[in-house]
Structure formats: structure tokens, C-alpha cells
Amino acid sequence: MDNRPSHLPSTFLDKLSSNKRTYLVPSALIMIVSIALSACQSQATEKNMTHNSTSTNTFTPFERKVAQRMSLDIRYFCSDIDGKASVPTSKHCRQVVTELPKELAQMIKTSNVGGIVLFAENVQEIAQVVKLTHDIQAAALKSEQGNPLIISIDQEGGRVARFAKMTGFAGNMGIGASYPEHGTHFATQVNAVIAKELKALGINNNYAPVVDVNTNVDNPVINTRSFGESAVQVAELGASAVTAIQAQGVMATLKHFPGHGDTHVDSHLGLPRVDHDRATIDKVDLAPFAWAIDHAKPAMIMTAHIQFPALDNSLFISKSGDKLIRPATMSRKILTNLLREEMEFDGIIATDALDMAGVTHFFTDIEAVVETFVAGADLAVMPFKVRTPNDIDNFYNFIKAVAKALAIRIEHTEYQLTEFEQSIARLNRYKKKYIEVGNESVAQQLLSANAVIANEKHIITEQALANAAVTLLKNNQLLPLTVTGIKRIHFVVANQQELVALTYATNKVLAQILPASEVEKISISHFIAGNTESDKQMKSLLSEADVVIATVDIKTASLVDLGGMDDLTPSYGSAAQQQKKLTYATLLKQQLTLAGKLGKPSILIAKGSPFLINEYSELADAVLLNFDDRIYESKNQQSISPGFNASMAVVFNERKALGKLPVTLKR
């Protein structure tokens, strides 16, 4: 006798069932209802379920496919010790994953999870990263599906770059500043380098480029990650970046759809809202996405946890009972009707991290995944935290719970099984195109990686962008300096590393314009934040100087800089870091003010965001903005700053400041 419920089509049950067709028949539903969700993290629980460990790691074909549509981070993991938990709760775990623990390898194999997201904690040394990605793929190939994983990272360049050993770059706003003189040249060159290095490390998906049009000067999360405020410029540079990344065999990701540029709320911390009318949305927010879809065929587009009432003003009831406008990540009108159908995007739609407050404050963990799948997303990014062995069992239960909830939505015709299968096919198609898991040994991969990562040619490209991007924001007839008559330069810097790098940059350019004997006659004094010089000593150093050169690194605070929601915990000392910056900011203003009173010309070399520079720039005679805030150690242990190199070349007239600020500042 066929026990198939009459209200479910046979094709649906055939696809979702095991060989015995037990999935979704009444007895199986009773079994699933008994699965424990009480131990699941956050609010991803249902009160009527109890734990049943015997069925935890046994999955139906449908459940395995559900897992394929999830991508987890493995930032931290705390193994049990002697069979007992090593931390009180998952939230206490801060054991960095640099080698794949056997428990996580088994989880990848058992669950058939579709992707892994790497953070700065996971990528510390070249050899370590090569081994980690190799082991992740080896575990994936042993799974029931036998598919390789999408291994993703945020390596945008500039402000958001997870792996410090890779070639660093000035970032998108620096590329935007170079656009008037160089067009799309640096968008292509920079992203080709980044992708080439990622591929050598075994990373096949870059969460880049950002194509949000930064039209809000108070935007805390996009800011210098944007190419600028011109939709046309952002579109051209974004498409060039996509083409360059994918030409190296790495999947590019346009983000954050349908646009995060005009927000003043960080979606890591809340739910932003964009009140543009449809005409503005088409002309500004959507334009870079549409252009890239038509001209660069991006493999992936990442959603934004943002409300866009002009695109979808439908309401949902949050887990606290409030009625709210549906965010883009959970909007079928935005992801399916607009992006998939109207804009004809056939790549992977991936969510932004589902652990962000723009989601977790309003949806349970299970609801978030189901809602975004129904909306049209293919891949749920970071829907569940696995930090301990107990979390692995909970994750298995989570997969089953999502599968059950999704099956109910299919049963009620709120979601089509054909769409589900299309998502699986789409993921597999792009995996096949971009992921190569060959027979090369880890040692062979490492040889290749060492030859590519931050090689001389790539470092030259970084310096070239820094040179092209440096922008003169203010000049009271001071620059370029006439070196004749300058005998003493005084630096004001935040730390010893900055001092070393700025001194190197200064001596390098002086050596190009003066004989060695003349360079030796120019002395450099300095004041470093945290030094204990008295006010009298500081005044004496300034009074003896012919010119004062100060540095400042300005960034708007966002969790994206650190990594994500885990960084909300006080263990990171972020408050102390902010206090240190505050202390230097106060010192810098004092020094620049005193220099002005003493009649000493002053130059400010600023790194980071141009939006917050006014309070410093009004105190200096000249202001140079360089977007490359990286200081790296050369092979001979010399601290080098491409931004300082570019700035000092402008100061002493060895190079012109040709960068043009791609955004408008407050006056």
C-alpha cells in the first residue's frame, strides 16, 4: 500500500524521500518532531522537540542538499578534553582554527555542508593556509555528495583584507581616486593580483568587489570600501574587478545587493533602511549590479540585510511580534522578481552573514535560512555557529529542522521544489567551473603559493596604486617643499612602526634628489604617542624644526574591519584600542596647534577615511590623503608603507598628487 499523503505530488515525495520513501510520511514526521532543537544556539529552537542522538548524523537526500546550501565559518573551535567540554559555552570559545580539527573534518564529511568562510584568525601563514584549505577539500570529497566546497574570504583590499601576508592594496576608494587619470587600469591589476594569490592558497571565492555607491558621508560600514559616489564610475570599476578576479579562476562576489551605499546604520548592529524612490534605485543603487551582470557575468552576488520599501514594502512579523518591512535578504520581490528575473542574473545568490544583527534581532536561526531560501537565495552564509563538538550535533539537528520547515513551505506551495533543485544545480555548476581539486601535494601547492604571494611584481603593483591614488586635500602654498634650507624635520606619529616606515620613505626620496652628503645633514626628530616627554620638551622639539610632518589613521568603526559578530565580545579589547586612538587624536591636535602658534609649517599625511578628516586638516597647512594604510616588513625586515612612500614623493616634488577624491566631503 502506498502511504503517500494525497495532498503531496508523487514527484515531490520521490525526490525528497530515501529509497524506502519514508521522508514526510506520517511516521517520519513523528520521528523528525522528536529531534532535539533545545540545544540549538540562539532562538533556533522549537518547544515541541526533544533530543534523539541516535538519528543526529543520518541524513535523507533532501537534508543533505539543504546542507549543501549552507556555508559555515570555522573561526574558532574548542575540542573536548578527556570527553568533557573545554569551555562553559560556545560563546566562550576563542581557540583559533589554523589546522582543521578532526571533529570539523568529520562534520564536513557527514553534513555535506556546501562552503566554508575563512577569517583573519584562520589565515596566518602561507604554508598553514595551504594545508588548511587542502584538508577542508579532502574532507569534503569524502562526503556522500563528494563535492568540493566553496571556500570564501573577504579580501577586498584596503580596509577589509583578512590575510596580512598577501599583497595589500589601497582599496576601492584608492582605485576610485586613480580613475580620472588611469580609468579601470588599477581595478583590473589589483584584483587580478588578489585573485591570483587567493587561488594559490586554495581559496576559490572572494567576497569582492563592493559595488555600493557611497552617497552617504555618514555610512559607517561601506565608506572607503566603495569606489566612490558616482554610479557610472562604480559600475565600470566593479565590472572590471569582477572580470579580473574570475579570469584567475576565482569566483567574484558583487555586494551588497540591492545597495548599501546610502545607510547610516551598520547592518552588523541593526536593520538599515534606504528610502530612495524607484527611479533613484535604478539610476544609483542598482546600476553597478546591472552593468556587471551584463558585462562581466559575476559568479555570485551577496544580499544586504536592508529594507528597501520602494522595492518591497511587505511586512513580516519579527520573533518579538513587531511588524516590520521585509529586508532584502528575505524578500522574494527583490531576490527573485528583481535580481533573478528582471535583471536576469543566473549566478549564485548568497546571503550576507546571517549571524548579523540585521537578521538575528528579527528572525530565529531556522526562520532566517528558510525565509532567504524562499526569497530566492541559493547559499545561506554563516547561519549557525559551530564552536564545540556539542555544536556539531546541534548543527545536524539544525539541518534537519531547516529541511523540515522548507518541506512544509513546499507542501503549502509557498516554495517550489524545482527552485530548490535549480539552486543545487547552480551551486554545482559554479563549483565545477571554478574549483580545481587535483592530485597536487600540499608541498607542491606550497611551492606555487610561495612564488606568488606578495612577490616583487605584486608589491610593485601595490606601490603603483598608492602613487596613483595619493590625493592633495589642502595646500596653503606649502607643497612641494623646497629642500634647500631644510635642516630638521619633526615627525609626529602614532607608533614606532610608523616612525620607521616614515623615516625610510623620507630618506628614500631625499636620496633621489640630494647627494648622500647633503642627506646626512638633515636631521629627523620625532614624537611618538605614548612617549613621556614634558610639554616643555615637546615645544622644544617643534621650535627647532623647519617643518612638521604628522600622520593620522582614520577609520569609521565597524565590525567588518575586525571580522564579524564575534567581535562584539569584550575579549578583543576593542574599547582599549579605541581609547588608544582617542589619546593619539588628542595629542595630534595639540601638536598641530602648537606648531601653528610657533609658526612652523605642518603637513598632515592621512590614511583611511576622508570623511572624518576635517577636525585635523583645519590645523595643518597641507594635507595629503593616501588610501593605503598598510605597513609591511620587507625581506630584510624593513618596515615599508606604500602610502608614506607615495606621500613623501609628493612632499619633495618627486611625484605629483594626481588622485582625485571620488566622494564629496562635508564642509
Disulfide bonds with the S-S distance in Angstrom:
Cys78-Cys93 2.21
